[in-house]
Each structure stands twice: as C-alpha cells, then as structure tokens.
Amino acid sequence: MLFSKPMQSDAEKLLEICEGKGLKIATVESCTGGLLAGLLTAVPGSSAVVERGYVTYSNEAKAEEVGVDPALIEAHGAVSQQVAEAMAKGALDHAPVDLTASITGVAGPGGGTAAKPVGLVYIGAALRGDGVEVRENRFDGDRGAIREESVRVALDMLLTLAERH
C-alpha cells in the first residue's frame, strides 16, 4: 500500500516535531502488520526518531514482545481497549522511547463476530508520564481501507501527543 500525500506529510511533521523535542517513538501493531512503522520509516532521516516497531500479530507475540498479560487477553480478547492500552504501555516499558502507538483490531474480510465485527479497531497512544489514550474505531471498507484508516488515526493521535509535549 502506498500512503497518501497527506499521510506522508503528517508523518514528516510528526518526525520533525519529535526530533526537535528529542522524542523517540515505538509502534506496536497487530492488524496493520507494521504499516505505521513502515510509513514513519519511509521518511528520510526517520532513524533519528523511530526506535523500533513491534509486529505483535499473535497473542503470544503481544505477551512476549511487550509484556501484555495473557490473562488480560483471555478476559477481554486481543481486540479490546484493555489490550490496546497494555500494548502501548508495554512499548514504553520495553523500549527506550517517549511516545508509542498501538493498533489491534479486525481488518477482515473474515474473523469478525457480532460482538467484534470487521472494522473494529482499538488504537492507543502513550506519552511517557502522560498516560495512555485509547480510541475505539469502527471503520468501513475492505481490509486495505481498514488498515489504512487505522494507521491514519494512530498517526493523528501521535501528532497530538507530540505537539502537546
């Protein structure tokens, strides 16, 4: 997937702000499979800001890579506000970063249920010392559209936090 010019521009703006403030970023992605990290690292010079990206597609990866408690996944499911929050916090705990984003959801076309339909995506963003914000989103469209919208929202959330810092 190629990213739109506005998304590329926002990624450049985020990295510029973070570099100016000395902020480092980590991403923790499930249904987007690293697309947010890919967008950020497509920007020349991104290595000054992007520390790492975790692709935690499986429940085991969420636990092993960023310390999400398996009991939390068992209780709420991988696609939940609680797990998105734990993913974002986990990146802060496991990486020398100041700013994180997490994405977990159902991109489809299969895998949805009545309780957790295709298009349900939880996106978290955290700034060290400032807590975690998680947004529940219900995106329309095919798998590609859902994943792209997820990245767009995560990028917007990161921009808001970086500008506020």
MDTraj code that builds the backbone (N, CA, C; nanometers):
import mdtraj as md
import numpy as np

residues = "MET LEU PHE SER LYS PRO MET GLN SER ASP ALA GLU LYS LEU LEU GLU ILE CYS GLU GLY LYS GLY LEU LYS ILE ALA THR VAL GLU SER CYS THR GLY GLY LEU LEU ALA GLY LEU LEU THR ALA VAL PRO GLY SER SER ALA VAL VAL GLU ARG GLY TYR VAL THR TYR SER ASN GLU ALA LYS ALA GLU GLU VAL GLY VAL ASP PRO ALA LEU ILE GLU ALA HIS GLY ALA VAL SER GLN GLN VAL ALA GLU ALA MET ALA LYS GLY ALA LEU ASP HIS ALA PRO VAL ASP LEU THR ALA SER ILE THR GLY VAL ALA GLY PRO GLY GLY GLY THR ALA ALA LYS PRO VAL GLY LEU VAL TYR ILE GLY ALA ALA LEU ARG GLY ASP GLY VAL GLU VAL ARG GLU ASN ARG PHE ASP GLY ASP ARG GLY ALA ILE ARG GLU GLU SER VAL ARG VAL ALA LEU ASP MET LEU LEU THR LEU ALA GLU ARG HIS".split()
xyz = np.array([
    [0.0854, -0.1180, 0.0000],
    [0.0000, 0.0000, 0.0000],
    [0.0895, 0.1237, 0.0000],
    [0.0618, 0.2121, -0.0885],
    [0.1288, 0.3414, -0.0875],
    [0.0439, 0.4374, -0.0050],
    [0.1084, 0.5218, 0.0686],
    [0.0370, 0.6137, 0.1556],
    [0.0045, 0.7423, 0.0823],
    [-0.1068, 0.8024, 0.1194],
    [-0.1493, 0.9279, 0.0579],
    [-0.0498, 1.0382, 0.0922],
    [-0.0493, 1.1403, 0.0086],
    [0.0385, 1.2561, 0.0335],
    [0.0102, 1.3207, 0.1694],
    [-0.1182, 1.3369, 0.2089],
    [-0.1425, 1.3954, 0.3413],
    [-0.0852, 1.3097, 0.4549],
    [-0.0941, 1.1775, 0.4429],
    [-0.0377, 1.0916, 0.5473],
    [0.1137, 1.1018, 0.5499],
    [0.1754, 1.1059, 0.4322],
    [0.3204, 1.1217, 0.4257],
    [0.3627, 1.2549, 0.4866],
    [0.2870, 1.3581, 0.4578],
    [0.3159, 1.4904, 0.5120],
    [0.3022, 1.4911, 0.6643],
    [0.1966, 1.4262, 0.7154],
    [0.1784, 1.4177, 0.8609],
    [0.2902, 1.3376, 0.9259],
    [0.3363, 1.2327, 0.8598],
    [0.4476, 1.1534, 0.9139],
    [0.5735, 1.2400, 0.9222],
    [0.5984, 1.3166, 0.8174],
    [0.7141, 1.4068, 0.8183],
    [0.7029, 1.5096, 0.9304],
    [0.5830, 1.5644, 0.9474],
    [0.5603, 1.6636, 1.0535],
    [0.5833, 1.6017, 1.1904],
    [0.5302, 1.4808, 1.2135],
    [0.5490, 1.4123, 1.3414],
    [0.6966, 1.3925, 1.3705],
    [0.7699, 1.3430, 1.2732],
    [0.9120, 1.3163, 1.2952],
    [0.9901, 1.4447, 1.3197],
    [0.9530, 1.5510, 1.2507],
    [1.0192, 1.6800, 1.2707],
    [0.9953, 1.7313, 1.4132],
    [0.8707, 1.7232, 1.4588],
    [0.8378, 1.7667, 1.5950],
    [0.9143, 1.6835, 1.6967],
    [0.9116, 1.5518, 1.6778],
    [0.9783, 1.4624, 1.7734],
    [1.1288, 1.4855, 1.7755],
    [1.1879, 1.5040, 1.6591],
    [1.3323, 1.5283, 1.6555],
    [1.3655, 1.6585, 1.7282],
    [1.2843, 1.7607, 1.7062],
    [1.3068, 1.8885, 1.7719],
    [1.2934, 1.8824, 1.9228],
    [1.2099, 1.7912, 1.9709],
    [1.1872, 1.7790, 2.1148],
    [1.2651, 1.6626, 2.1764],
    [1.3407, 1.5913, 2.0943],
    [1.4194, 1.4787, 2.1445],
    [1.3367, 1.3572, 2.1822],
    [1.2225, 1.3390, 2.1177],
    [1.1339, 1.2268, 2.1481],
    [1.1618, 1.1082, 2.0564],
    [1.1599, 0.9888, 2.1132],
    [1.1764, 0.8650, 2.0372],
    [1.0420, 0.7922, 2.0337],
    [1.0167, 0.7199, 1.9235],
    [0.8892, 0.6520, 1.9003],
    [0.9086, 0.5020, 1.8842],
    [0.8102, 0.4264, 1.9386],
    [0.7962, 0.2831, 1.9095],
    [0.6509, 0.2576, 1.8715],
    [0.6302, 0.1644, 1.7808],
    [0.4953, 0.1240, 1.7428],
    [0.4739, -0.0210, 1.7826],
    [0.3486, -0.0547, 1.8159],
    [0.3107, -0.1930, 1.8472],
    [0.1854, -0.2209, 1.7648],
    [0.2006, -0.3046, 1.6621],
    [0.0921, -0.3231, 1.5669],
    [0.0507, -0.4691, 1.5552],
    [-0.0784, -0.4875, 1.5444],
    [-0.1325, -0.6201, 1.5191],
    [-0.1940, -0.6211, 1.3794],
    [-0.3166, -0.5768, 1.3643],
    [-0.3872, -0.5899, 1.2353],
    [-0.3244, -0.5092, 1.1227],
    [-0.2422, -0.4109, 1.1539],
    [-0.1765, -0.3326, 1.0491],
    [-0.0403, -0.3907, 1.0110],
    [0.0067, -0.4885, 1.0837],
    [0.1264, -0.5616, 1.0453],
    [0.2497, -0.4787, 1.0175],
    [0.2658, -0.3660, 1.0837],
    [0.3845, -0.2834, 1.0667],
    [0.3683, -0.1671, 0.9705],
    [0.2471, -0.1424, 0.9236],
    [0.2263, -0.0331, 0.8279],
    [0.2574, 0.1045, 0.8868],
    [0.2251, 0.1243, 1.0146],
    [0.2558, 0.2533, 1.0768],
    [0.4075, 0.2729, 1.0824],
    [0.4786, 0.1715, 1.1253],
    [0.6252, 0.1800, 1.1274],
    [0.6788, 0.1999, 0.9867],
    [0.6172, 0.1333, 0.8889],
    [0.6589, 0.1497, 0.7500],
    [0.6398, 0.2915, 0.7003],
    [0.5270, 0.3528, 0.7361],
    [0.5015, 0.4915, 0.6974],
    [0.6067, 0.5832, 0.7583],
    [0.6335, 0.5659, 0.8860],
    [0.7297, 0.6530, 0.9535],
    [0.8705, 0.6348, 0.8980],
    [0.9094, 0.5099, 0.8750],
    [1.0463, 0.4853, 0.8287],
    [1.0649, 0.5125, 0.6801],
    [0.9573, 0.5425, 0.6090],
    [0.9693, 0.5842, 0.4689],
    [1.0225, 0.7270, 0.4582],
    [1.0191, 0.7989, 0.5681],
    [1.0673, 0.9375, 0.5712],
    [1.2193, 0.9375, 0.5890],
    [1.2910, 1.0014, 0.4995],
    [1.4368, 1.0097, 0.5156],
    [1.4734, 1.0726, 0.6507],
    [1.5694, 1.0133, 0.7176],
    [1.6135, 1.0643, 0.8475],
    [1.5313, 1.0152, 0.9647],
    [1.4359, 0.9261, 0.9399],
    [1.3473, 0.8788, 1.0464],
    [1.4220, 0.8057, 1.1577],
    [1.5417, 0.7570, 1.1292],
    [1.6162, 0.6842, 1.2315],
    [1.6532, 0.7724, 1.3506],
    [1.6453, 0.9028, 1.3351],
    [1.6708, 0.9929, 1.4475],
    [1.5578, 0.9884, 1.5498],
    [1.4413, 0.9364, 1.5104],
    [1.3228, 0.9374, 1.5963],
    [1.2647, 0.7983, 1.6189],
    [1.2545, 0.7182, 1.5142],
    [1.1912, 0.5864, 1.5253],
    [1.2906, 0.4889, 1.5864],
    [1.2588, 0.4399, 1.7056],
    [1.3471, 0.3499, 1.7786],
    [1.3227, 0.2058, 1.7378],
    [1.1941, 0.1673, 1.7315],
    [1.1603, 0.0304, 1.6931],
    [1.0118, 0.0170, 1.6666],
    [0.9797, -0.0913, 1.5968],
    [0.8412, -0.1262, 1.5706],
    [0.8205, -0.2732, 1.6011],
    [0.7174, -0.3007, 1.6780],
    [0.6821, -0.4389, 1.7101],
    [0.5623, -0.4786, 1.6254],
    [0.5701, -0.5930, 1.5591],
    [0.4532, -0.6509, 1.4938],
    [0.4119, -0.7680, 1.5815],
    [0.3066, -0.7454, 1.6589],
    [0.2603, -0.8448, 1.7562],
    [0.1276, -0.9018, 1.7079],
    [0.1362, -0.9776, 1.6004],
    [0.0163, -1.0282, 1.5351],
    [-0.0528, -1.1356, 1.6194],
    [0.0263, -1.2211, 1.6816],
    [-0.0324, -1.3274, 1.7650],
    [-0.0442, -1.2826, 1.9099],
    [-0.1282, -1.3524, 1.9844],
    [-0.1400, -1.3239, 2.1273],
    [-0.0079, -1.3506, 2.1987],
    [0.0617, -1.4548, 2.1560],
    [0.1912, -1.4875, 2.2160],
    [0.2905, -1.3734, 2.1951],
    [0.2897, -1.3152, 2.0763],
    [0.3811, -1.2039, 2.0488],
    [0.3489, -1.0837, 2.1366],
    [0.2206, -1.0581, 2.1578],
    [0.1825, -0.9458, 2.2440],
    [0.2404, -0.9657, 2.3844],
    [0.2345, -1.0894, 2.4339],
    [0.2870, -1.1201, 2.5668],
    [0.4398, -1.1171, 2.5684],
    [0.5012, -1.1828, 2.4718],
    [0.6471, -1.1955, 2.4707],
    [0.7187, -1.0654, 2.4383],
    [0.6688, -0.9903, 2.3428],
    [0.7400, -0.8725, 2.2957],
    [0.7171, -0.7478, 2.3810],
    [0.5944, -0.7271, 2.4290],
    [0.5667, -0.6046, 2.5048],
    [0.4982, -0.6315, 2.6391],
    [0.4956, -0.7573, 2.6822],
    [0.4511, -0.7886, 2.8171],
    [0.3020, -0.7816, 2.8437],
    [0.2179, -0.7949, 2.7391],
    [0.0733, -0.7975, 2.7638],
    [0.0413, -0.9254, 2.8414],
    [-0.0273, -0.9105, 2.9519],
    [-0.0629, -1.0238, 3.0363],
    [-0.1599, -1.1151, 2.9606],
    [-0.1242, -1.2443, 2.9427],
    [-0.2153, -1.3370, 2.8740],
    [-0.3539, -1.3430, 2.9393],
    [-0.3610, -1.3218, 3.0700],
    [-0.4907, -1.3225, 3.1389],
    [-0.5776, -1.2061, 3.0909],
    [-0.5157, -1.0942, 3.0574],
    [-0.5889, -0.9790, 3.0045],
    [-0.6490, -1.0130, 2.8673],
    [-0.5698, -1.0796, 2.7858],
    [-0.6185, -1.1223, 2.6541],
    [-0.7306, -1.2243, 2.6709],
    [-0.7136, -1.3163, 2.7627],
    [-0.8159, -1.4187, 2.7893],
    [-0.9464, -1.3540, 2.8355],
    [-0.9353, -1.2554, 2.9201],
    [-1.0551, -1.1924, 2.9778],
    [-1.1277, -1.1009, 2.8789],
    [-1.0529, -1.0275, 2.7968],
    [-1.1141, -0.9234, 2.7126],
    [-1.1008, -0.9488, 2.5626],
    [-1.0116, -1.0397, 2.5244],
    [-0.9827, -1.0629, 2.3834],
    [-0.8727, -0.9704, 2.3360],
    [-0.8024, -1.0144, 2.2313],
    [-0.6918, -0.9339, 2.1783],
    [-0.7417, -0.8021, 2.1211],
    [-0.8641, -0.8025, 2.0698],
    [-0.9236, -0.6808, 2.0150],
    [-1.0081, -0.6178, 2.1248],
    [-0.9431, -0.5326, 2.2041],
    [-1.0108, -0.4698, 2.3174],
    [-0.9363, -0.3438, 2.3587],
    [-1.0082, -0.2580, 2.4284],
    [-0.9480, -0.1356, 2.4816],
    [-0.8356, -0.1704, 2.5780],
    [-0.8587, -0.2725, 2.6604],
    [-0.7606, -0.3100, 2.7619],
    [-0.6297, -0.3582, 2.7002],
    [-0.6391, -0.4372, 2.5946],
    [-0.5181, -0.4887, 2.5310],
    [-0.4464, -0.3776, 2.4537],
    [-0.5206, -0.2900, 2.3866],
    [-0.4569, -0.1773, 2.3179],
    [-0.3803, -0.0907, 2.4178],
    [-0.4391, -0.0682, 2.5341],
    [-0.3711, 0.0102, 2.6384],
    [-0.2454, -0.0616, 2.6864],
    [-0.2562, -0.1920, 2.7106],
    [-0.1410, -0.2693, 2.7580],
    [-0.0298, -0.2743, 2.6530],
    [-0.0672, -0.2790, 2.5265],
    [0.0330, -0.2779, 2.4196],
    [0.1108, -0.1464, 2.4199],
    [0.0397, -0.0349, 2.4301],
    [0.1060, 0.0962, 2.4304],
    [0.1942, 0.1125, 2.5539],
    [0.1419, 0.0728, 2.6705],
    [0.2222, 0.0804, 2.7937],
    [0.3424, -0.0120, 2.7851],
    [0.3201, -0.1306, 2.7297],
    [0.4278, -0.2288, 2.7179],
    [0.5445, -0.1779, 2.6354],
    [0.5159, -0.1037, 2.5298],
    [0.6243, -0.0478, 2.4495],
    [0.7052, 0.0531, 2.5305],
    [0.6378, 0.1318, 2.6130],
    [0.7101, 0.2254, 2.6996],
    [0.7989, 0.1507, 2.7990],
    [0.7505, 0.0360, 2.8456],
    [0.8261, -0.0423, 2.9433],
    [0.9421, -0.1202, 2.8810],
    [0.9300, -0.1549, 2.7527],
    [1.0278, -0.2426, 2.6890],
    [1.1231, -0.1724, 2.5931],
    [1.1049, -0.0445, 2.5712],
    [1.1905, 0.0268, 2.4764],
    [1.2276, 0.1639, 2.5326],
    [1.3446, 0.2128, 2.4958],
    [1.3863, 0.3461, 2.5421],
    [1.3215, 0.4550, 2.4571],
    [1.1901, 0.4695, 2.4735],
    [1.1126, 0.5634, 2.3924],
    [1.0258, 0.6510, 2.4816],
    [0.9736, 0.7572, 2.4207],
    [0.8879, 0.8520, 2.4917],
    [0.7438, 0.8465, 2.4431],
    [0.7244, 0.7983, 2.3216],
    [0.5956, 0.8044, 2.2543],
    [0.5694, 0.6701, 2.1882],
    [0.4484, 0.6150, 2.2091],
    [0.4133, 0.4872, 2.1477],
    [0.2730, 0.4921, 2.0900],
    [0.2506, 0.4031, 1.9933],
    [0.1168, 0.3829, 1.9389],
    [0.0929, 0.2334, 1.9298],
    [-0.0300, 0.1927, 1.9575],
    [-0.0677, 0.0514, 1.9457],
    [-0.1933, 0.0410, 1.8603],
    [-0.2006, -0.0681, 1.7837],
    [-0.3157, -0.0919, 1.6970],
    [-0.3527, -0.2392, 1.7058],
    [-0.4789, -0.2674, 1.7406],
    [-0.5286, -0.4044, 1.7420],
    [-0.6733, -0.4035, 1.6962],
    [-0.7066, -0.4920, 1.6043],
    [-0.8425, -0.4905, 1.5521],
    [-0.8709, -0.6049, 1.4579],
    [-0.9864, -0.5963, 1.3932],
    [-1.0314, -0.6964, 1.2976],
    [-1.0367, -0.6296, 1.1605],
    [-0.9383, -0.6603, 1.0754],
    [-0.9303, -0.5965, 0.9441],
    [-1.0101, -0.6709, 0.8373],
    [-1.0459, -0.7966, 0.8644],
    [-1.1283, -0.8720, 0.7708],
    [-1.0499, -0.9295, 0.6543],
    [-1.1171, -0.9879, 0.5584],
    [-1.2630, -0.9920, 0.5484],
    [-1.3286, -1.0890, 0.6461],
    [-1.2528, -1.1848, 0.6982],
    [-1.3070, -1.2787, 0.7968],
    [-1.2644, -1.2392, 0.9364],
    [-1.3029, -1.3225, 1.0328],
    [-1.2592, -1.3034, 1.1703],
    [-1.3508, -1.2204, 1.2565],
    [-1.4482, -1.1551, 1.1973],
    [-1.5394, -1.0724, 1.2760],
    [-1.6478, -1.1552, 1.3421],
    [-1.7028, -1.1022, 1.4496],
    [-1.8154, -1.1631, 1.5200],
    [-1.9199, -1.0543, 1.5430],
    [-2.0334, -1.0926, 1.5977],
    [-2.1360, -0.9924, 1.6289],
    [-2.0825, -0.8916, 1.7301],
    [-2.0069, -0.9392, 1.8290],
    [-1.9533, -0.8511, 1.9323],
    [-1.8328, -0.7711, 1.8830],
    [-1.7547, -0.8313, 1.7936],
    [-1.6333, -0.7669, 1.7422],
    [-1.6316, -0.7817, 1.5905],
    [-1.7063, -0.6934, 1.5228],
    [-1.7194, -0.7045, 1.3778],
    [-1.5942, -0.6586, 1.3026],
    [-1.5873, -0.6994, 1.1766],
    [-1.4819, -0.6489, 1.0893],
    [-1.4899, -0.4966, 1.0900],
    [-1.3753, -0.4336, 1.1049],
    [-1.3687, -0.2874, 1.1103],
    [-1.3527, -0.2318, 1.2496],
    [-1.3689, -0.3175, 1.3521],
    [-1.3482, -0.2725, 1.4897],
    [-1.1981, -0.2689, 1.5173],
    [-1.1474, -0.1515, 1.5484],
    [-1.0042, -0.1350, 1.5737],
    [-0.9862, -0.0443, 1.6947],
    [-0.9031, -0.0895, 1.7888],
    [-0.8650, -0.0081, 1.9044],
    [-0.7249, 0.0454, 1.8797],
    [-0.7107, 0.1759, 1.8974],
    [-0.5829, 0.2414, 1.8744],
    [-0.5437, 0.3164, 2.0006],
    [-0.4240, 0.2877, 2.0468],
    [-0.3735, 0.3528, 2.1664],
    [-0.2545, 0.4412, 2.1346],
    [-0.2369, 0.5441, 2.2144],
    [-0.1191, 0.6305, 2.2039],
    [-0.0792, 0.6708, 2.3449],
    [0.0508, 0.6670, 2.3689],
    [0.1002, 0.6988, 2.5025],
    [0.2232, 0.7872, 2.4938],
    [0.2298, 0.8813, 2.5848],
    [0.3463, 0.9669, 2.6027],
    [0.3963, 0.9394, 2.7441],
    [0.5242, 0.9079, 2.7549],
    [0.5803, 0.8743, 2.8864],
    [0.5422, 0.9812, 2.9888],
    [0.4871, 0.9357, 3.1017],
    [0.4475, 1.0255, 3.2086],
    [0.3118, 1.0908, 3.1894],
    [0.2414, 1.0548, 3.0810],
    [0.1154, 1.1214, 3.0494],
    [-0.0010, 1.0242, 3.0295],
    [0.0184, 0.8973, 3.0589],
    [-0.0900, 0.8009, 3.0451],
    [-0.1120, 0.7562, 2.9017],
    [-0.2169, 0.6771, 2.8834],
    [-0.2498, 0.6194, 2.7527],
    [-0.3909, 0.6600, 2.7149],
    [-0.4074, 0.7025, 2.5908],
    [-0.5407, 0.7268, 2.5361],
    [-0.5701, 0.6131, 2.4393],
    [-0.6903, 0.5545, 2.4493],
    [-0.7315, 0.4507, 2.3555],
    [-0.8623, 0.4931, 2.2916],
    [-0.8682, 0.4802, 2.1605],
    [-0.9906, 0.5117, 2.0864],
    [-1.0466, 0.3846, 2.0243],
    [-1.1766, 0.3671, 2.0391],
    [-1.2466, 0.2595, 1.9693],
    [-1.2941, 0.3154, 1.8362],
    [-1.2621, 0.2439, 1.7293],
    [-1.2983, 0.2874, 1.5946],
    [-1.3773, 0.1779, 1.5249],
    [-1.4696, 0.2190, 1.4405],
    [-1.5425, 0.1242, 1.3558],
    [-1.5298, 0.1744, 1.2133],
    [-1.4361, 0.1130, 1.1415],
    [-1.4055, 0.1551, 1.0056],
    [-1.4837, 0.0715, 0.9055],
    [-1.5203, 0.1358, 0.7943],
    [-1.5872, 0.0682, 0.6834],
    [-1.4852, 0.0394, 0.5741],
    [-1.5240, -0.0509, 0.4858],
    [-1.4399, -0.0776, 0.3701],
    [-1.3757, -0.2137, 0.3758],
    [-1.2884, -0.2369, 0.2794],
    [-1.2193, -0.3653, 0.2721],
    [-1.0984, -0.3644, 0.3655],
    [-1.0260, -0.4752, 0.3656],
    [-0.9105, -0.4918, 0.4535],
    [-0.8105, -0.3767, 0.4380],
    [-0.7805, -0.3417, 0.3143],
    [-0.6849, -0.2339, 0.2907],
    [-0.7318, -0.1012, 0.3466],
    [-0.8598, -0.0708, 0.3269],
    [-0.9142, 0.0565, 0.3767],
    [-0.9127, 0.0610, 0.5292],
    [-0.9465, -0.0497, 0.5933],
    [-0.9477, -0.0559, 0.7400],
    [-0.8064, -0.0373, 0.7943],
    [-0.7111, -0.1012, 0.7342],
    [-0.5728, -0.0895, 0.7802],
    [-0.5204, 0.0530, 0.7585],
    [-0.5531, 0.1120, 0.6438],
    [-0.5074, 0.2485, 0.6155],
    [-0.5694, 0.3486, 0.7122],
    [-0.6972, 0.3352, 0.7387],
    [-0.7631, 0.4261, 0.8338],
    [-0.7041, 0.4095, 0.9737],
    [-0.6703, 0.2871, 1.0105],
    [-0.6085, 0.2615, 1.1411],
    [-0.4763, 0.3358, 1.1537],
    [-0.3957, 0.3293, 1.0498],
    [-0.2670, 0.3991, 1.0503],
    [-0.2894, 0.5505, 1.0562],
    [-0.3866, 0.5999, 0.9805],
    [-0.4148, 0.7443, 0.9800],
    [-0.4530, 0.7937, 1.1191],
    [-0.5414, 0.7195, 1.1875],
    [-0.5842, 0.7610, 1.3215],
    [-0.4679, 0.7537, 1.4199],
    [-0.3891, 0.6478, 1.4129],
    [-0.2736, 0.6356, 1.5029],
    [-0.1768, 0.7517, 1.4814],
    [-0.1534, 0.7860, 1.3562],
    [-0.0644, 0.8977, 1.3244],
    [-0.1194, 1.0283, 1.3814],
    [-0.2486, 1.0504, 1.3665],
    [-0.3113, 1.1709, 1.4230],
    [-0.2957, 1.1756, 1.5747],
    [-0.3136, 1.0617, 1.6392],
    [-0.3008, 1.0563, 1.7850],
    [-0.1568, 1.0861, 1.8280],
    [-0.0595, 1.0303, 1.7571],
    [0.0805, 1.0569, 1.7879],
    [0.1141, 1.2045, 1.7686],
    [0.0637, 1.2625, 1.6615],
    [0.0865, 1.4058, 1.6364],
    [0.0328, 1.4920, 1.7490],
    [-0.0877, 1.4615, 1.7936],
    [-0.1485, 1.5368, 1.9033],
    [-0.0626, 1.5310, 2.0287],
    [-0.0155, 1.4104, 2.0628],
    [0.0681, 1.3958, 2.1822],
    [0.2008, 1.4675, 2.1666],
    [0.2633, 1.4541, 2.0517],
    [0.3943, 1.5175, 2.0296],
    [0.3829, 1.6703, 2.0350],
    [0.2763, 1.7226, 1.9765],
    [0.2572, 1.8680, 1.9793],
    [0.2318, 1.9178, 2.1210],
    [0.1649, 1.8372, 2.2015],
    [0.1313, 1.8747, 2.3386],
    [0.2502, 1.8690, 2.4314],
    [0.3476, 1.7847, 2.4017],
    [0.4638, 1.7639, 2.4901],
    [0.5436, 1.8909, 2.5093],
])
top = md.Topology()
chain = top.add_chain()
for i, resn in enumerate(residues, 1):
    res = top.add_residue(resn, chain, resSeq=i)
    for name in ("N", "CA", "C"):
        top.add_atom(name, md.element.get_by_symbol(name[0]), res)
traj = md.Trajectory(xyz[None], top)
